[in-house]
């Protein structure tokens, strides 16, 4: 069985990805402690409200969500569940499955699964944590790749986005150093490219090229934070 992110709890209130705001208890101290756990790949201010960021990238059927980005980098058969509240938890969770192209002898693609968990605070912002496993590559059952997207409120119209990750070994392997080195290199590039995607879409939204009202009609999505 995959090591699901459902076992990794964060402190804080729900990011209500179905619409409407809920109370939150995520404190600045909690956030600071959590930020120190993983090295940050990229951190930068984006001129979007938390509301708009969530509507563009996070909610169910978000027009520029992570599933759309996976498709844009040639992953195939991408499917993603809607956000649900995990039993006995304050987190909302979902799962994405996909086929990722690889260049290995006898293997052109590998199955992948990404588990995500979301928490939010109306005072701080959003924490979106992902745990990804590729199923068919050598030693795939030995590790997961865990990343954290933190969206901190700066002003009513801007947020600071930070992305970090680590390779988490679930069992011992003699090739751990090689796996970690290769994964660190590839994942750093992937996450920087993903951040460029966030930045590009944000610029299009700011200049009026993207209209969330039109997007919401086509995707039938609701805003997670409320009005």
N, C-alpha and C positions, 0 to 999 in steps of 0.2 A: 504494500500500500504506500502511496506517495506520502511524503511528509508535508502535510497540508499546512497552509498558513493559518487555518482555523485554530491551530493549537497555540498560535503566537498572539497573545492578548496585548493590546495597547491600553494605556490609561486614557480616559476621556469619554465624551458623549458621542452619540451617534451622528454621523453625517447622514441625514435623512435623504436618501437618494430617490425617494418616491414623492417628495414634496413636503414643504412645511418645515419649521425649525423645531429642534428639541433642545432641552437644557444640556449643558456640557460642563464637565469638571476638570478638563485638561488644563493644567497649570503651567506657568512659564518654567518652573523648576523641573517638572516632569519632562518638558520638551527639551530643556538644556541637557539633562541626563541622557535622553534618548539620542540626541544629535551626536553625542560623543562616541557612540557605539560603532559607527561606520564612517569611513573616510568619504568626504564629499567630492564628487566628480565635477559638479558644476553648481554654481549658485549665482543667481542674477535676478534683478528686479524686472517684473513684467507689468505693463500698464493695463491691468484688468482687475476688476473687482473679484472677490472670491466667488460671488454669485455667478458672474459671467464665466470665470475659469471652470467652475463645476459644470455649467451648462454646455460649454464647448467640449470638455475633455473627460468628464467623470460620470455623469448621470447615465441611467439606462438609455440606450440608443443615442448617446452623445455623438453628434455629427463628425467630430474629429477625435473620438476616443481611441484608446490603446488598440482596440481591434482593427480600427481603420489604419492605424500606423503599421501594424503587422502586415496588413494586406499591401500597403504601399512599398514594403521592402521585400515583396515577392513570397511571403508566407502564404500557404494555400489552405483551403477548407477551414477557415477561421470561424469558430463559433464561440459565443460568450453568453453566459446566463445573466439574468437580471440580478440586481442587488437584493439580498435577503438578510434579515436579521438573524444572526447565529444564535442557536439555542443557548440559554444561560450566559449570554455575552452582551457586551455593549457595542460590539462591532457589527458592521454590515459586511457581507462577504459575497464573492462571486467567483466563477471559474471560467477560464478561457482555454480552449483546445485548438491546436493548429498543427500544420505540417511545415517544417522549416527546411529549406534547401541546404544540403551539406555536400562537401566534396571529399567523400571517403570511398575506398575500394568497395564496390558492390552495394553502395548506399547513396542514393541521390537525394533523399530527404529523411527526416526523422520526426516522429511524433513529439509534440511538446504540450505541456500543461502548465498554465499559470494560475495560481490561486492569489486572490487579492482580498485585502481587508482595509476598511476605511473607518476613520474616526475624525471627528472635528470638534472645534471649539469656536464659539462665536467671537471670542476675544483673541484667539491665536490664529486659527485657520484650519487647514486640512492636513492629515497624515494618511497617505495611501501606501500601503506596504504590499509588496508582491513576492511570491516565491515560485520560481520557475524550474521545471525539470524537463530535460530532453530524454526521451525514453529508449531510443534505439542506438545511440552512440556508445562506444566502449566505456565501461565503468559508469554508465549513466545512473546506476542505482547507488552510487557512492556519494553523490553531492547534489545540492541544489544551488541556484543562484538567487540570492535575496536582495531586493532593492527597495529603497524608501524614497518616495516623492513627498517632500514637505512644502506646503504652500502657506507662507506666513503673511498675515495681513499687515501691510504697511500703512495704507490710507484707504479711504472708501473706494478709491479707483486704482489701487496698485497692490501687488503682492510680491514677496520674494520667494522664488522657487529654488529649492535645493534638491539635488538628486545624489544619492549615495548607494553603494552596493557592497556585497561581500560574497565570497564563495563559502558555502557551509557544507562541511563534510559530514555525511550521515553514517559512514563506516570507514574503517581504515583502508588505505590503499598505498602501495609503494610508489605509485605515480602521482601522488597528491601534489607534489611541487610542480610537475609539468602541467597537470590539469589546472591548477590555480593560476600559473603564469599565463597560459594560453587564454583562459577564461577572463582573467583580469584585462588583458589587452583587447579582446574582442568586445567584452561588455562595456568597457570604457568608451570605445568608439560608438557602440550601439546607443548608449545612453546620451552621449553628446549629440548624436544625430537626432534622437528623440526630442531632446531639449530644443534643437534647432527647429523641429516641427512645431513644438509649442510656441516658440517665438514667432515663427512665420505666420501661423494662424492668428496669433494675437495681433500682429501688425495688420493683417487683412481685416480683422474685426474692428480695430481702432480707426481705420481709414474708411470703413463703411462698405467694404467689398463683401463682407459676410454679414448677414442679417439674421440674428437669432430668432426673430419672429417668424421668418420664413422657414428656418431650420426646424423650429418647434412644430410647425404644421406638418412638415414632411416626416418627422421622426416620432411625433406624438409623445414627446418627452416632457417631464415636469422638472422644475427647478428645485434643487435639493435644499437650498438654504431658506427659501421663502422670500417674501417681499418686505 
